[in-house]
Amino acid sequence: MQSKATVTNLGAVLLGKHVACDAYAEGRPIRVVTHAHADHMMGLGKSLKNCEVAVMTPATRDLIEALKGPRFLARGNIKTLDYGEALTYEDEQLTLHYADHILGTAQALVEDKEKTRILYTSDFRFSRTPVVEADILVMEATYGDPFRVRPFGMMAEGILVSLVEQGLSRGPVYVFGYHGKLQKMMRILYEAKVKTPFIVPERIFRVSKVCEKHGMKLGRNLLAFDGERAQSMLSQRDSCVVFYHMYSRKRVGGEALRIIASGWQFGKPCRRVGEGEYMVALSDHSDFNELLQYVERCNPELVITDSHRSEAARIFAREIEKRLKIPARAAPA
């Protein structure tokens, strides 16, 4: 059974005989992209060239086009699957199942001719992610260390809103995060009736428009950074929320209130990290306890933890065996 799933040194999650998820694997005819984050799109150009088909949800396709341009995916054969829709290849069947992470994220399930169910969770938040029945479970392990827990629940969302409202009384507020999490924060602020304009660089604007196309409500005041109104507001230091990718954190917003959204904030929902700068514990990943709950409810015969994307995978495998008495190992070893 162990030979039916693994994670390669290049980060490809291999399911059954034909499927490689989230990185290129030579000889695998099917490439699955579980979601549009960089560490899950590794080697996608090579996959488009060499694989028979690249499989993803419609939302993930749209996000990749927004991030890389519409011509990028045109280099290969793309097959979009809705959640629950099946693709049969020879003697195996692939289905994608919903995962609560960023828009379009999917768990990938392969069922072979022996009826063995082989599941890769990809990244997920447990509370809104359905547990899929599986015999072999390949798990993300980002927060797979027992010390990586967030006991404060939804408090961080309320703190985000309070910080933004306080900052807007003095002018612009700068918010930093990754694609997906930025749009989640827009939605939180919109639902909290923060009505000030949201200003975003071009790429984040394109991603946000895809999210709106697929049903996310981000508010009507979304402005592209280079637009005349946005530039006028910024030059006059009017009240607005400016959203930037985490990579821009050191370059912009030095004189305004700055909020960094990070899942690597444990113990308390918010802490001050500098003058006028706060880190808020907003994560699109399950913490240790939630990861363990998924394994317990799935109750597979074998668990493989993804050590290519998380150094905590080996710790998590040991904890699964100790606490749940389910065989577990990290891969690549």
C-alpha positions as CSV (number, residue, x, y, z in Angstrom):
1,M,0.0,0.0,0.0
2,Q,2.9,2.4,0.7
3,S,3.9,2.3,-2.9
4,K,0.6,3.8,-4.0
5,A,1.5,7.3,-2.7
6,T,4.5,9.4,-1.9
7,V,6.1,12.9,-2.2
8,T,9.1,13.3,-4.4
9,N,12.2,15.3,-3.7
10,L,10.9,17.9,-6.2
11,G,7.6,18.2,-4.2
12,A,5.3,16.2,-6.5
13,V,2.6,14.3,-4.6
14,L,2.2,11.0,-6.4
15,L,-1.2,9.3,-6.1
16,G,-1.7,5.9,-7.7
17,K,0.1,5.2,-11.0
18,H,-0.9,8.3,-13.1
19,V,-1.4,11.4,-11.0
20,A,1.2,14.0,-9.8
21,C,-0.1,16.9,-7.7
22,D,1.5,20.3,-7.2
23,A,4.9,19.7,-9.0
24,Y,6.2,18.0,-12.1
25,A,7.0,14.3,-12.1
26,E,8.4,12.7,-15.2
27,G,6.3,9.9,-16.6
28,R,3.1,11.0,-14.9
29,P,0.4,11.8,-17.6
30,I,-1.8,13.8,-15.2
31,R,-0.7,16.9,-13.4
32,V,-3.1,18.3,-10.8
33,V,-2.8,21.9,-9.5
34,T,-4.6,21.9,-6.2
35,H,-4.5,25.7,-5.9
36,A,-2.8,28.8,-7.2
37,H,0.0,29.3,-4.7
38,A,3.6,29.2,-5.9
39,D,4.6,26.2,-3.9
40,H,1.8,24.2,-5.5
41,M,2.5,25.3,-9.1
42,M,6.1,24.2,-9.2
43,G,7.2,22.9,-12.6
44,L,3.8,23.8,-14.1
45,G,5.4,25.0,-17.4
46,K,7.1,21.7,-17.7
47,S,3.9,19.8,-16.9
48,L,2.0,21.8,-19.6
49,K,4.7,20.7,-22.1
50,N,5.0,17.1,-21.2
51,C,1.9,15.8,-19.5
52,E,-1.2,14.7,-21.3
53,V,-3.5,16.9,-19.2
54,A,-3.3,19.4,-16.4
55,V,-6.3,19.3,-14.0
56,M,-7.6,22.0,-11.8
57,T,-10.8,23.7,-10.7
58,P,-12.2,26.5,-12.9
59,A,-11.4,29.1,-10.2
60,T,-7.8,27.9,-10.0
61,R,-7.5,28.2,-13.8
62,D,-8.8,31.7,-13.7
63,L,-6.4,32.7,-10.8
64,I,-3.4,31.3,-12.7
65,E,-4.4,33.3,-15.8
66,A,-4.7,36.4,-13.6
67,L,-1.3,35.8,-12.1
68,K,0.7,34.6,-15.2
69,G,-1.3,35.9,-18.1
70,P,-3.8,34.1,-20.3
71,R,-1.2,32.7,-22.7
72,F,0.6,30.7,-20.0
73,L,-1.9,27.9,-19.7
74,A,-2.4,27.8,-23.5
75,R,0.8,25.9,-23.8
76,G,-0.8,22.7,-22.6
77,N,-4.1,20.7,-22.4
78,I,-6.2,22.0,-19.5
79,K,-9.1,20.1,-18.0
80,T,-11.2,21.9,-15.3
81,L,-13.1,19.7,-12.9
82,D,-15.9,21.0,-10.6
83,Y,-15.9,19.6,-7.1
84,G,-17.1,16.0,-7.2
85,E,-16.7,15.6,-10.9
86,A,-14.7,12.6,-12.0
87,L,-11.9,12.0,-14.6
88,T,-11.2,8.4,-15.5
89,Y,-7.7,7.5,-16.9
90,E,-7.2,3.8,-17.7
91,D,-7.9,2.0,-14.4
92,E,-8.0,5.0,-12.0
93,Q,-10.5,7.7,-11.3
94,L,-9.6,11.2,-10.1
95,T,-12.0,13.5,-8.3
96,L,-11.5,16.9,-6.7
97,H,-13.1,17.8,-3.4
98,Y,-13.5,21.2,-1.8
99,A,-10.9,22.5,0.6
100,D,-11.2,25.8,2.5
101,H,-7.9,27.5,1.8
102,I,-7.9,30.1,-1.0
103,L,-10.4,30.3,-3.8
104,G,-10.4,27.1,-5.9
105,T,-8.4,24.9,-3.6
106,A,-9.1,21.2,-4.0
107,Q,-8.3,17.9,-2.3
108,A,-7.4,15.3,-4.8
109,L,-8.7,11.7,-4.6
110,V,-7.6,8.8,-6.7
111,E,-9.4,5.5,-6.6
112,D,-7.6,2.5,-8.3
113,K,-8.9,-0.8,-9.6
114,E,-8.4,-2.4,-6.2
115,K,-10.8,0.3,-4.8
116,T,-8.0,1.8,-2.8
117,R,-8.8,5.4,-2.1
118,I,-5.7,7.7,-2.1
119,L,-6.3,11.3,-0.9
120,Y,-4.1,14.4,-0.9
121,T,-5.6,17.1,1.3
122,S,-3.5,20.0,-0.1
123,D,-3.6,23.0,2.2
124,F,-6.8,23.5,4.2
125,R,-8.6,25.0,7.1
126,F,-10.4,22.2,9.0
127,S,-13.6,23.9,10.2
128,R,-15.0,24.3,6.7
129,T,-13.3,21.5,4.9
130,P,-15.1,18.2,4.4
131,V,-13.3,15.1,5.5
132,V,-13.0,12.7,2.6
133,E,-12.9,9.0,3.2
134,A,-9.5,7.5,2.3
135,D,-7.3,4.4,2.8
136,I,-4.1,6.3,2.2
137,L,-3.9,9.9,3.3
138,V,-1.3,12.4,2.2
139,M,-1.4,15.4,4.5
140,E,-0.1,18.9,4.5
141,A,1.9,19.6,7.7
142,T,2.5,23.3,7.8
143,Y,1.6,23.6,11.4
144,G,2.3,19.9,12.2
145,D,4.2,20.7,15.4
146,P,2.2,20.4,18.7
147,F,3.3,23.9,19.7
148,R,1.7,25.4,16.6
149,V,-1.8,26.0,17.9
150,R,-4.1,29.0,17.9
151,P,-6.5,28.8,20.9
152,F,-8.2,32.1,20.3
153,G,-10.4,31.1,17.4
154,M,-12.0,33.9,15.4
155,M,-10.8,36.8,17.6
156,A,-8.1,37.8,15.1
157,E,-10.8,38.8,12.6
158,G,-12.4,41.3,15.1
159,I,-9.0,42.7,15.9
160,L,-8.2,43.2,12.2
161,V,-11.4,45.3,11.9
162,S,-10.7,47.3,15.0
163,L,-7.1,48.1,14.0
164,V,-8.2,49.2,10.5
165,E,-10.9,51.4,11.9
166,Q,-8.5,53.0,14.3
167,G,-5.9,53.6,11.6
168,L,-8.4,55.1,9.1
169,S,-9.1,57.9,11.6
170,R,-5.5,59.1,10.8
171,G,-5.2,58.3,7.1
172,P,-4.4,55.3,5.0
173,V,-3.8,51.8,6.4
174,Y,-1.5,49.3,4.7
175,V,-2.2,45.6,4.9
176,F,0.2,42.8,3.8
177,G,-0.5,39.2,3.0
178,Y,-0.4,36.5,0.3
179,H,-2.8,36.1,-2.6
180,G,-6.0,34.6,-1.2
181,K,-5.5,35.9,2.3
182,L,-5.6,39.5,1.0
183,Q,-9.0,38.8,-0.5
184,K,-10.1,37.1,2.7
185,M,-9.3,40.3,4.6
186,M,-11.1,42.4,2.0
187,R,-14.2,40.3,2.6
188,I,-13.9,40.5,6.4
189,L,-13.6,44.3,6.2
190,Y,-16.5,44.6,3.7
191,E,-18.7,42.4,5.9
192,A,-17.8,44.6,8.9
193,K,-19.1,47.6,6.9
194,V,-15.7,49.3,6.4
195,K,-16.8,51.5,3.5
196,T,-13.5,53.2,2.7
197,P,-11.9,52.4,-0.7
198,F,-9.6,49.4,-1.0
199,I,-6.5,50.3,-3.2
200,V,-4.5,47.5,-4.7
201,P,-1.7,47.0,-7.2
202,E,-2.6,45.6,-10.7
203,R,-1.9,41.9,-10.0
204,I,-3.9,41.9,-6.8
205,F,-6.6,43.8,-8.6
206,R,-6.8,41.0,-11.2
207,V,-6.9,38.3,-8.6
208,S,-9.6,40.1,-6.6
209,K,-11.7,40.4,-9.7
210,V,-11.4,36.6,-10.3
211,C,-12.5,36.1,-6.6
212,E,-15.5,38.4,-7.2
213,K,-16.4,36.5,-10.4
214,H,-16.5,33.3,-8.4
215,G,-18.8,34.7,-5.7
216,M,-16.6,36.5,-3.1
217,K,-18.0,39.8,-1.9
218,L,-15.2,42.3,-1.6
219,G,-17.1,45.6,-1.8
220,R,-17.7,48.1,-4.5
221,N,-14.8,50.4,-3.7
222,L,-11.9,48.4,-5.2
223,L,-9.5,50.7,-6.9
224,A,-6.5,49.9,-9.0
225,F,-3.3,51.5,-7.6
226,D,-2.4,53.3,-10.8
227,G,-5.8,54.9,-11.3
228,E,-6.3,58.6,-10.9
229,R,-8.6,58.4,-7.9
230,A,-6.3,56.0,-6.0
231,Q,-3.2,58.2,-6.7
232,S,-5.1,61.3,-5.5
233,M,-6.2,59.6,-2.3
234,L,-2.7,58.4,-1.5
235,S,-1.0,61.7,-2.3
236,Q,-3.4,63.5,0.1
237,R,-3.2,60.7,2.7
238,D,-6.9,60.2,2.6
239,S,-8.5,57.3,4.5
240,C,-8.2,54.1,2.5
241,V,-7.0,50.6,3.0
242,V,-4.0,49.7,0.7
243,F,-3.4,46.0,0.2
244,Y,0.0,44.7,-0.8
245,H,1.6,41.3,-1.3
246,M,3.8,40.2,1.6
247,Y,6.9,40.6,-0.6
248,S,6.4,44.4,-0.6
249,R,6.3,44.7,3.2
250,K,9.8,46.3,3.5
251,R,9.2,48.8,0.7
252,V,5.9,50.6,1.2
253,G,3.7,52.2,3.8
254,G,6.4,53.2,6.3
255,E,4.5,56.2,7.7
256,A,1.1,54.6,8.0
257,L,-0.5,52.0,10.3
258,R,0.7,48.6,8.9
259,I,-1.0,45.3,9.5
260,I,0.7,42.0,8.6
261,A,-1.5,38.9,8.3
262,S,0.4,35.8,9.3
263,G,-0.4,32.3,10.3
264,W,2.9,32.1,12.1
265,Q,1.4,34.0,15.1
266,F,0.6,31.8,18.0
267,G,-0.3,32.3,21.6
268,K,-2.3,35.5,21.1
269,P,-4.3,36.9,18.2
270,C,-2.3,40.1,17.7
271,R,1.1,41.5,18.7
272,R,2.9,44.7,18.0
273,V,6.1,44.1,15.9
274,G,7.2,47.7,15.4
275,E,6.3,51.3,15.5
276,G,2.8,51.5,14.1
277,E,3.0,47.9,12.9
278,Y,1.0,44.9,14.1
279,M,0.9,41.2,13.2
280,V,-2.5,39.6,13.2
281,A,-3.0,35.8,13.4
282,L,-5.0,35.1,10.3
283,S,-4.2,31.8,8.6
284,D,-5.5,29.8,5.7
285,H,-4.0,26.6,7.2
286,S,-5.2,24.3,10.0
287,D,-3.2,24.4,13.2
288,F,-1.8,21.2,14.8
289,N,-5.0,20.2,16.6
290,E,-7.1,20.7,13.5
291,L,-4.7,18.7,11.4
292,L,-4.8,15.9,13.9
293,Q,-8.7,16.0,13.9
294,Y,-8.7,15.6,10.1
295,V,-6.6,12.4,10.4
296,E,-8.7,11.1,13.2
297,R,-12.0,11.5,11.4
298,C,-10.6,10.2,8.1
299,N,-9.1,7.1,9.9
300,P,-6.9,5.9,7.1
301,E,-4.7,2.8,7.1
302,L,-1.6,4.9,6.3
303,V,-0.7,8.6,6.5
304,I,2.1,10.3,4.6
305,T,3.0,13.8,5.7
306,D,4.5,16.3,3.1
307,S,8.0,17.1,4.3
308,H,8.9,18.9,1.0
309,R,6.7,21.8,2.1
310,S,7.0,21.6,5.8
311,E,9.9,20.8,8.2
312,A,7.3,19.8,10.8
313,A,6.1,16.8,8.7
314,R,8.4,14.3,10.6
315,I,7.2,15.6,13.9
316,F,3.6,15.4,12.7
317,A,4.0,11.8,11.5
318,R,5.4,10.8,14.9
319,E,2.5,12.5,16.7
320,I,0.0,10.7,14.5
321,E,1.4,7.3,15.4
322,K,1.7,8.2,19.1
323,R,-1.7,9.7,19.6
324,L,-3.9,8.0,17.0
325,K,-2.0,4.7,16.6
326,I,-2.2,5.0,12.8
327,P,1.0,4.2,10.7
328,A,2.5,7.4,9.5
329,R,5.7,8.5,7.7
330,A,7.1,11.7,6.2
331,A,8.0,11.9,2.5
332,P,10.4,12.6,1.0
333,A,12.3,10.8,3.8
